[in-house]
């Protein structure tokens, strides 16, 4: 066991040396990044159902309510779910790992780029430049038409 721990520690030191010598940083982050900030993992069966017990009771799966069609089929449910998630994301505080990544990125001569499936806005809250963040699923902090009305998105007030 001690030998395994020494090997892990050695690997951490090697990774730290590589990062320290890098000219740029690319961060790829998914749902697991938000868990330590108290946000549910929507792909995991327990995280989602614990956060939204009413949907669990109604046996409504996350993809069936978190999509544009839900706003047409059941606007009250869709807006309620969206509003609850928005409030949860706005009040959640990014965990220390975000700040560690921001500090590392600040030392990179060529900058930092982020590709994330997270919609929570924690990279922005931590101080990463908006232009360096690619949110592949969009952001809960923006609205857009559910049909072909106009291109673009609108930032929500208060966020």
Rosetta silent file (secondary structure, phi, psi, omega in degrees, C-alpha in Angstrom):
SEQUENCE: XXXXXXXXXXXXXXXXXXXXXXXXXXXXXXXXXXXXXXXXXXXXXXXXXXXXXXXXXXXXXXXXXXXXXXXXXXXXXXXXXXXXXXXXXXXXXXXXXXXXXXXXXXXXXXXXXXXXXXXXXXXXXXXXXXXXXXXXXXXXXXXXXXXXXXXXXXXXXXX
SCORE:     score description
SCORE:     0.000 S_00000001
   1 L     0.000  -43.330 -179.937    0.000    0.000    0.000 S_00000001
   2 H   -63.578  -39.701  178.626    2.816    2.413    0.889 S_00000001
   3 H   -62.567  -40.933  178.615    4.559    1.670   -2.413 S_00000001
   4 H   -62.835  -41.490  179.002    1.325    2.442   -4.303 S_00000001
   5 H   -64.783  -40.331  177.565    0.996    5.785   -2.450 S_00000001
   6 H   -62.992  -38.200  178.679    4.600    6.695   -3.299 S_00000001
   7 H   -66.602  -41.727  178.020    3.896    5.944   -6.962 S_00000001
   8 H   -63.793  -44.630  179.251    0.783    8.156   -6.916 S_00000001
   9 H   -61.559  -41.445  177.670    2.712   10.978   -5.243 S_00000001
  10 H   -60.811  -42.999  178.648    5.462   10.657   -7.857 S_00000001
  11 H   -62.386  -40.678  177.696    2.849   10.903  -10.641 S_00000001
  12 H   -61.449  -42.101  179.287    1.382   14.053   -9.071 S_00000001
  13 H   -64.886  -39.849  177.961    4.823   15.650   -8.966 S_00000001
  14 H   -63.440  -43.718  178.667    5.426   14.757  -12.629 S_00000001
  15 H   -63.458  -42.091  179.035    2.097   16.292  -13.644 S_00000001
  16 H   -61.008  -39.820  178.079    2.866   19.430  -11.593 S_00000001
  17 H   -65.687  -39.858  179.339    6.214   19.786  -13.391 S_00000001
  18 H   -64.458  -45.629  179.534    4.540   19.431  -16.789 S_00000001
  19 H   -63.466  -43.302 -179.077    1.940   22.084  -15.937 S_00000001
  20 H   -61.744  -29.650 -179.239    4.602   24.418  -14.524 S_00000001
  21 L   -94.140    1.528 -176.235    6.544   24.172  -17.798 S_00000001
  22 L   -79.150  154.274  175.658    3.549   24.602  -20.097 S_00000001
  23 L   -95.601  -20.329 -178.524    2.909   27.654  -22.278 S_00000001
  24 L  -149.427  162.531 -179.805   -0.871   27.173  -22.401 S_00000001
  25 E  -132.071  131.395  173.166   -3.584   25.281  -20.587 S_00000001
  26 E  -115.613  123.977 -178.653   -6.617   23.501  -22.021 S_00000001
  27 E  -110.984  125.737  173.349   -9.232   22.491  -19.454 S_00000001
  28 E  -113.652  121.272 -175.016  -11.887   19.906  -20.295 S_00000001
  29 E  -133.473  144.311  177.579  -14.557   19.656  -17.612 S_00000001
  30 L  -127.244 -163.174 -173.480  -17.795   17.781  -17.199 S_00000001
  31 L   -56.574  -30.976  179.835  -20.545   17.250  -14.643 S_00000001
  32 H   -60.954  -25.165 -179.576  -18.143   15.863  -12.062 S_00000001
  33 H   -64.725  -33.258 -177.570  -16.567   19.303  -11.753 S_00000001
  34 H   -84.932  -14.928 -175.830  -19.709   20.753  -10.198 S_00000001
  35 H   -59.708  -43.026 -179.509  -20.350   17.986   -7.669 S_00000001
  36 L   -70.485   -8.861  173.726  -17.868   19.385   -5.131 S_00000001
  37 L   -94.242    3.604  178.635  -19.733   22.701   -5.397 S_00000001
  38 L    89.899   11.705  179.670  -22.902   20.926   -4.258 S_00000001
  39 L   -92.070  144.241 -179.570  -24.491   20.578   -7.704 S_00000001
  40 L   -73.330  151.245  173.105  -26.159   17.310   -8.703 S_00000001
  41 L   -90.027  108.974 -172.826  -24.732   15.057  -11.390 S_00000001
  42 L   -71.393  -21.316  178.453  -27.631   14.822  -13.815 S_00000001
  43 L   -81.804  -26.785  177.727  -26.351   11.702  -15.557 S_00000001
  44 L   -77.148  137.206 -174.988  -26.053    9.806  -12.271 S_00000001
  45 H   -65.000  -32.395 -176.541  -29.355    8.295  -11.145 S_00000001
  46 H   -81.261  -42.799 -177.347  -28.993    9.397   -7.520 S_00000001
  47 H   -58.919  -48.126 -178.697  -27.795   12.989   -7.923 S_00000001
  48 H   -65.143  -47.567 -175.662  -30.633   14.037  -10.180 S_00000001
  49 H   -68.538  -32.493  176.384  -33.383   12.284   -8.244 S_00000001
  50 H   -69.054  -34.338 -179.160  -32.176   13.655   -4.916 S_00000001
  51 H   -77.056  -30.250 -176.300  -32.175   17.203   -6.315 S_00000001
  52 L  -131.793   69.979 -175.935  -35.608   16.917   -7.964 S_00000001
  53 H   -62.455  -29.009  178.883  -37.729   14.405   -6.003 S_00000001
  54 H   -63.692  -38.668  177.787  -41.005   15.602   -7.622 S_00000001
  55 H   -70.776  -35.027  176.644  -39.707   14.545  -11.029 S_00000001
  56 H   -62.980  -44.574  179.852  -38.543   11.217   -9.606 S_00000001
  57 H   -61.985  -39.038  178.566  -42.007   10.617   -8.164 S_00000001
  58 L   -80.964   -1.909 -179.082  -43.558   11.457  -11.554 S_00000001
  59 L    56.835   43.871  176.860  -40.935    9.215  -13.230 S_00000001
  60 L  -101.627  120.638 -179.688  -39.808   12.032  -15.523 S_00000001
  61 L   -78.028  151.365 -179.874  -36.251   11.603  -16.765 S_00000001
  62 H   -50.328  -50.282 -178.144  -33.897   14.598  -17.006 S_00000001
  63 H   -61.873  -22.947 -178.005  -33.700   14.587  -20.856 S_00000001
  64 H   -80.314  -13.753  178.896  -37.511   14.654  -21.058 S_00000001
  65 H  -116.596  -20.833 -179.239  -37.801   17.964  -19.193 S_00000001
  66 L   -99.607   62.837  179.070  -34.492   19.665  -20.074 S_00000001
  67 L  -157.086  160.875 -177.302  -35.180   20.234  -23.745 S_00000001
  68 H   -59.290  -35.540 -177.514  -37.000   22.752  -25.975 S_00000001
  69 H   -63.629  -31.998  179.366  -39.992   20.495  -26.590 S_00000001
  70 H   -60.230  -32.191  178.977  -40.809   20.420  -22.866 S_00000001
  71 H   -69.538  -23.727  176.157  -41.482   24.173  -23.043 S_00000001
  72 H   -87.326  -42.786 -175.202  -44.152   23.469  -25.679 S_00000001
  73 H   -73.876  -41.938 -178.056  -45.620   20.299  -24.134 S_00000001
  74 L  -147.527   77.517 -175.366  -45.747   21.413  -20.483 S_00000001
  75 H   -56.345  -38.993 -179.637  -44.572   25.034  -20.065 S_00000001
  76 H   -62.106  -45.490  178.585  -45.320   25.134  -16.322 S_00000001
  77 H   -65.382  -46.443 -177.433  -43.211   22.073  -15.624 S_00000001
  78 H   -63.168  -46.624 -179.723  -40.397   23.190  -17.940 S_00000001
  79 H   -67.797  -36.160  176.622  -40.213   26.744  -16.518 S_00000001
  80 H   -63.259  -44.717  178.720  -40.453   25.437  -12.946 S_00000001
  81 H   -64.572  -44.848  178.794  -37.616   23.002  -13.551 S_00000001
  82 H   -61.473  -47.465 -179.130  -35.548   25.671  -15.335 S_00000001
  83 H   -62.273  -40.176  178.117  -36.166   28.231  -12.570 S_00000001
  84 H   -63.625  -45.548  178.915  -35.215   25.768   -9.849 S_00000001
  85 H   -63.953  -42.656  179.737  -31.999   24.836  -11.643 S_00000001
  86 H   -59.569  -46.106  178.903  -31.180   28.496  -12.322 S_00000001
  87 H   -62.514  -41.535  178.876  -31.591   29.373   -8.625 S_00000001
  88 H   -61.496  -46.000 -177.905  -29.476   26.371   -7.619 S_00000001
  89 H   -69.495  -36.525 -179.587  -26.671   27.313  -10.020 S_00000001
  90 H   -68.877  -32.961 -177.617  -26.745   31.000   -9.082 S_00000001
  91 H   -89.471  -18.724  179.463  -26.419   30.293   -5.361 S_00000001
  92 L   -68.171  140.767  179.809  -23.811   27.520   -5.632 S_00000001
  93 L  -102.962  126.943  178.416  -20.257   28.641   -4.898 S_00000001
  94 L   -57.242  135.131  179.299  -17.476   27.252   -7.116 S_00000001
  95 L   -71.487  170.749 -173.363  -15.213   24.938   -5.112 S_00000001
  96 H   -60.175  -25.047  179.870  -11.503   25.626   -4.618 S_00000001
  97 H   -60.281  -33.730  177.831  -10.498   23.586   -7.672 S_00000001
  98 H   -63.251  -43.105 -179.164  -11.806   26.325   -9.960 S_00000001
  99 H   -68.296  -36.755  176.660   -9.545   28.900   -8.320 S_00000001
 100 H   -60.861  -45.800  178.313   -6.549   26.568   -8.538 S_00000001
 101 H   -63.155  -39.340  179.021   -7.157   26.185  -12.282 S_00000001
 102 H   -63.745  -41.733  178.711   -7.571   29.957  -12.662 S_00000001
 103 H   -64.725  -43.096  177.226   -4.255   30.580  -10.900 S_00000001
 104 H   -59.824  -45.407 -176.458   -2.495   28.032  -13.087 S_00000001
 105 H   -65.283  -31.237 -179.985   -4.002   29.585  -16.204 S_00000001
 106 H   -65.031  -23.053 -178.924   -2.884   33.073  -15.153 S_00000001
 107 L   -91.378   -0.238 -177.141    0.729   31.913  -15.340 S_00000001
 108 L   -86.006  119.274 -178.729    0.416   30.583  -18.891 S_00000001
 109 L   -58.361  -33.655 -178.005    2.119   32.847  -21.477 S_00000001
 110 L   -99.579    3.073  174.069   -0.259   31.732  -24.243 S_00000001
 111 L    94.426 -162.310 -173.390   -3.378   31.667  -22.081 S_00000001
 112 E  -143.691  144.377  175.221   -6.066   29.163  -21.261 S_00000001
 113 E  -131.696  142.013 -177.002   -9.061   27.622  -23.032 S_00000001
 114 E  -122.998  131.025  172.303  -11.925   25.765  -21.432 S_00000001
 115 E  -120.172  116.102 -174.799  -14.230   23.215  -23.043 S_00000001
 116 E  -137.284  146.385  172.254  -17.009   22.220  -20.663 S_00000001
 117 L   -92.532   -2.287  178.461  -20.337   20.439  -20.686 S_00000001
 118 L   -73.774  143.984 -179.818  -21.243   22.307  -17.492 S_00000001
 119 L  -112.824    8.222 -168.430  -23.959   24.932  -17.749 S_00000001
 120 L   -82.949  -15.922  179.681  -23.482   26.370  -14.256 S_00000001
 121 L    78.543   15.327 -177.464  -21.263   29.379  -15.038 S_00000001
 122 H   -68.950  -30.859  176.312  -18.679   28.498  -12.402 S_00000001
 123 H   -65.693  -40.384  177.566  -15.737   29.201  -14.664 S_00000001
 124 H   -65.984  -43.695  179.092  -17.121   32.699  -15.239 S_00000001
 125 H   -58.943  -31.767 -177.654  -17.809   33.178  -11.508 S_00000001
 126 H   -80.288  -15.020  176.240  -14.185   32.261  -10.811 S_00000001
 127 L   110.614    8.416  174.739  -12.878   34.924  -13.172 S_00000001
 128 L   -69.625  144.996  178.773  -12.021   33.080  -16.377 S_00000001
 129 L   -66.043  132.865  179.310  -12.477   35.225  -19.470 S_00000001
 130 H   -53.746  -38.079 -177.427  -15.790   34.578  -21.211 S_00000001
 131 H   -67.919  -15.552 -179.370  -13.947   34.424  -24.542 S_00000001
 132 H   -95.989   -0.273 -173.859  -11.872   31.457  -23.336 S_00000001
 133 E  -109.539  126.269  173.712  -14.893   29.325  -22.356 S_00000001
 134 E  -113.717  110.694  178.819  -16.734   26.985  -24.737 S_00000001
 135 E   -99.744   99.590 -171.129  -19.893   25.585  -23.126 S_00000001
 136 L   -63.812  -23.820  177.550  -20.902   22.779  -25.498 S_00000001
 137 L  -102.131    8.185 -176.731  -24.404   22.465  -23.978 S_00000001
 138 L    84.906 -164.041 -177.697  -24.904   26.212  -23.629 S_00000001
 139 L  -134.876  139.394  176.687  -25.482   28.019  -20.362 S_00000001
 140 L   -68.912  -12.799 -178.532  -28.433   28.079  -18.008 S_00000001
 141 L   -87.918   10.935  178.174  -27.720   31.795  -17.623 S_00000001
 142 E  -131.217  155.310  173.472  -28.958   32.493  -21.175 S_00000001
 143 E  -117.187  154.416  173.182  -32.269   32.191  -22.996 S_00000001
 144 L  -152.278  161.523  179.075  -32.920   31.413  -26.629 S_00000001
 145 L   -64.944  148.077  175.464  -35.942   30.717  -28.807 S_00000001
 146 L   -90.045   -7.928  175.518  -37.229   27.159  -28.910 S_00000001
 147 L  -134.165  179.893 -175.840  -38.148   27.603  -32.573 S_00000001
 148 L   -73.048   80.352  179.254  -36.732   29.526  -35.529 S_00000001
 149 L  -111.201  -33.788 -177.048  -37.415   33.091  -34.368 S_00000001
 150 L  -172.515  148.170  176.336  -33.987   34.660  -34.220 S_00000001
 151 L   -84.501  158.137  177.512  -30.403   33.585  -33.923 S_00000001
 152 L   103.220  173.859  179.200  -28.510   34.298  -30.768 S_00000001
 153 L  -132.778  163.155  179.315  -29.064   34.079  -27.053 S_00000001
 154 E  -122.871  130.631  177.306  -29.909   36.567  -24.318 S_00000001
 155 E   -72.106  133.833  177.339  -28.114   36.801  -20.985 S_00000001
 156 L   -73.756  143.067  176.523  -30.513   36.614  -18.049 S_00000001
 157 L   -70.913  154.630  175.473  -30.559   39.557  -15.676 S_00000001
 158 L    81.024    4.088 -175.853  -29.357   39.097  -12.126 S_00000001
 159 L  -107.072    0.000    0.000  -26.773   36.459  -12.926 S_00000001
